[in-house]
Amino acid sequence: MPALVEYSVLERLLEQGSPFLQRQHLCDVPVGVGSLPVHAYVMGNPDPGVPAVGFFGGVHGLERIGAELVTAFLASLVSRLRWDSSLHQMLETLRWVFVPMVNPGGLWLGTRANPRGVDLMRNAPVDAGSAAPPLLGGQRLSPKLPWYRGPANAPMELESQAVVDFVEREMLTHGCSIAVDCHSGFGLADRIWFPYAHTAKPIPHLAEMHALCQILDQTHAQHRYVFEPQSRQYLTHGDLWDHLYRLACDRGSSLLLPLTLEMGSWIWVKKNPRQLFSRRGMFNPLIEHRQQRVLRRHMAWLDFVMRAAAGMPRWLPTRTQRAWHEERALNRWYRQGVLAA
């Protein structure tokens, strides 16, 4: 079967990043008569006493820009290893993990779902009840329809379970961590979503999420991201990060702040309407200079997340600050125009 070009790019980065960058094999995904591996890349300090940060892409095969963004950020870090002394200092105080292609079979086929027709962001054992919109919120009718969750009571898909096992092993063993999952979707605005996706109830760590939003607003005062809980837009079954966040909460000793970067792809369609005639064009900037501009803009956001993760002990709210952050978060996100729980 033909190889994905992304594999050769990542192979070069692994060679250039040695000995600081290591690869882990998570699983093999059957595709046609062959299979494609899901790889993770790790560097930095594995000590559970330091924070961790994770970058994930390619969950939906149609949204190739997500995988490209994570790969470009990893390439930037690898190139900086040659000369950036501050990055070497950060290697001692932070654990980095990357899964650039969660769904390589979908990337190869050019489909949102994996080769079995399952949408990996509707596949986790999380149920939204009757509040989720039909189809969009996840359905079990047929893998031929979009947003298929997979059969009821079946194990998670290989790719989904591999990510869960990896995050549990490499991130939830740390006291605190931040994860960013890079997607592109409909809409003109770039959004940063946080859990929950299955309910409009606030998360237990609402104060911590508001504190993170606050330092983003203070550090990048001109940013154009809409930072909000996903539930303000719509509810879904089976959200992978809702599942992982609940696993972290169940542990009691691990704080995970999962974020989804949802790049607004309609801005690309607006500038180049012919993209509507390409299935890939609805979710990716097809013109090269536009793609480079998108990568540059969001690389700054990923760099912010990396530094915010490294500095978590400095900005996480203290016990006395939590009530202040929670009150402002409720006013900002939940007390006006919020969906019913």
N, C-alpha and C positions, 0 to 999 in steps of 0.2 A: 504494500500500500504506500502511496506517496507520503513523505514526511512533512510535518509542519515546519515552516521556516523558523518558528519561535524556538524549537528545540536546538537548532544550531546556534542561534544567538545566545541562549542560556548556557550552552556548552562552552562557548568562548568566555562568557563571564565567569563561569566556574573555574576555568583555567587561569584567567587573569586575577581572580580574587583569592587564589590559593596563597597561603594556607588559612586565611581568615574565613573564607566562605566554604561551607560544606553542603553537600546535597544529600537529601534523604528520599528514598523511594517509598511512596505511600501506597500505591496500588497500580494495577494494570487494567485498563478499560477495553473490553472487546469492541472492535469496530470492524465490520465486514469480515474478512478472512484473517485479520491480524488483531493487534491491540496497540494501545497507546498508553504510556506511563503517566501517572500523576506524580510530579516531583515537588519537593519542598526544598528551600534553601535557607540555611541558618548561619548566623555569625554573631559574635559578641559573647558576653559572659553568660553561661548557663546557670550560674548561681541563683537559686530561688529567691535570694535576698535582694536582687536588683529587679527593676521593672522590665517588662517585655512589651514589644510592639510588633504587630503582624500586619502584613499587606497581602491582600488576596484579589485575584482577578480572574476573568474568563469563566465565571460561574454560568453565564449564559453565552452559548457559542456565537450568537449573532452580535454580541456586544464586544467585538474584538478590541476596541479601544481600551477597555478595562485591563485586559492582559497586557496590552502595549504600554499602558501607563505604569503598571507595576514593574514591568521589565525595564522600562526607561529609568525609573527611580533606582532600581537595583544597579543598573549600569552606571548611573551617576555616583553612587556610593563606592562601587568598585574602582572607578577611575580616581576618586579622591583618596583612596587608600595609599596611593603612591606619594602624596604630598601633604595631606591634611592632618596635622598633628592633633587638632581638636577631635577629629573623627576617631583617631586611635585612642584618645583618652575616653571617648564614649564607648569604645569596645569593652572597656572595663566596667562600665556602669549601666549597660543596657544589653538586652537580648533582642536581636532582630530575627524575624521569621518571614519568609515569603512563599506564597503559593501562587505563581503568576497564572497558571492554567489549571483551574479546578476542574474544568470540563473540556478536556482536549478533544474528546469525541464530538462534542457539539461544535467546537471550533473547526474541526476537520470537515464535518458535514454541513456547516453553515446553518445550524439550527439553534434555537433557544434552549431546547431540552437536550438531554444526553442521548446517546444512541438508542436507548430503550424508550425514548419518548417522554421521560420524566423530567419535569422542571425541578432542578435541585433546590430552588428557593421556595418550593411548596412541598418538600419531601420530608421534613423533620416531623417528629411526633408531637406537634403542637396544633391545637384546634381552636379556631376562632368562633365556633358556634354559628348561629344563624346570621351574625352581623356582617360576615364577609360577603362581598358582592359576588353574584353568580359568575362562574368561569374565572374571572380575573383573580378572585380570592383563592383559587385552587379548586380543582374538580377531579372526580374519580370516574367520569363517564368513559373516557377513551384517551389513549396516548396519541390519537390522531388529532385531538383538539388541543389548543394551547393551555398552559398552566395545569397540566396533568400532575396529580400528587403521587401517583403510584397506587397499587392495590391496597385496600384497607388491611391493616394488621400485618403487612409485609415488612421485612427488614428495610432499613434505609438503603438507598442506592450505594454502590461501591464508593463513588466519589464523595457523597455526603458523609458517609461513615468514616472515610479516610480523613476528611477534614476535621470531623469531631474528635477522632482519636488523636490527631496531630495537635490540635489546639489544647486538648486536655493534657497532653504530654509536655508540650513546649511552652504553653502560656499559662494554663491554670495552675501549674506548679509554682508560679511566681506570685508574690503577694499582690501585685497590681499590674494591669496590662491594658493596652488599647489595641483594638483591631480595626482596620479599614478594609472594606470590601468595595471594589471599584466596579460600577455599573454605568450604563447609559440608558436613558429611557425618554419617554415622551415628555414634552414641556419645554419651555424656553429658559427656565431658571436652573442653575446648578444647585442641587440640594444636598445637605448632609443630614441623613436620617439616623435616629437612634431608636432602640426598642421602646415600646413594644410595637410589633406589627399585627399581633393577634387580638389585642384589646386596647382600648383607649385609657385604661387605668395607668397611672404614673408608675414608673419603675421604682424599685426600692432605693436606687442610687441616683435619684433625681438631682440631689444637691451636687453630687460630683459631676454630673453631666452639665449642669448649669455653670459650675465653676470652669469647666473646660470651654464652654461656649463663651464665657466672659473673657478668658485670656485670649481667645481667638479674636474677639471684637476689639480688645485693647491692643493686641499686637499687630493685627492687620485691619486697621480701622476702615479701610476702603474695600474690604472683601465684599463679594456679591453673592456669597452662599446663603441660602435659606436653611438655617439650622433648626430642626424641628423633629418631634417624634413622628415616625412613619404613620401612626394612626391618625394624624391630622389629614392625611390624604385618602387612605383606604385601609381596610383590614385584610389580612390574608391568613390562610391556614399554612402550617408547615414551614414557617420562617426559620432558616438555619441559625440565625444569630439570636433569635428569641430562645431557641433551644439551648444554645451554648451559654447564653447569659443566665438562664435558669440553672444550668449545671454548675456554673460558677457560684451562684447564690446558694445552692444546696451544699456546696463544699464549706461555705462559711468563712474560709480563710483566704479566699481569692476574690479580688475585685477585677472584673472585666468590663470595660466600657467599649461595646461594639458600635461601630459607625459604618454607615453605607454612604459612599459618594455616588450620587445619582446625577450624572452629567446630562444636562438638558439637551437632547439631540435635535429638538425641533428648530433650534437656532441654526443648525447646519442645513436642515431642509429648507428653512426660510431663505437662506442665502443661495441655495442650489436646489431648486424644486425638482430638478430631474432625478435627484436621489430617491424620490418616492417610487420610482420604477425599479429600484434595486432593493431587494429585501435587506441586504446589509446596509444600504444607504440610509435607512431610517434610524440606524443606531450608531453610525460611525461617520466621522468627517472623512469624505472620500478624496478631497483635494489636498495635496501634500502640504502646502503652506498652512492650510487650516488645521490639519492634523498636528503639525509642529507647534502651532499656537496653542492648541488645546493641551498638548503635553507640557508645554512651558508653564501654562497657568496653573495646572493642577499639581505639577511637581513642587511648587512652592507650598501648597497645602499639605502634601505628604511630608515635606521637610518639617513643617510646623508640627505635625502629629508626632514625628520622630522625637523632636526636641521636647514636646509636651510630655511624652511618655518618660523620657529620661528625667524630667524635672517633676514628676508626679508628687514626690514628697513635699515639694515647695508650694504647690498650688491646691492640692486636695484640701477641701474644707475641714477644719477642726470640728470637734463636737459642738462647740459654741457657735460656729458659723453655719452649721447645717440648716437650722431653722430659717435663717436669713435667705440662703440660697433656695430652699424649697419654696418659700413664699413667692419669691420673684419668678421662679420657674413655673409655678402654678398660674400666676398672672400672665406670663408670657405665652404659655403653650396650652393650657387646659381650661381656662375659665371663659374663653370666648370661642365660639364656633367649633367646639370639639365634638367628635363623634360620640354617640352613646356607647357606654361600655358593654 
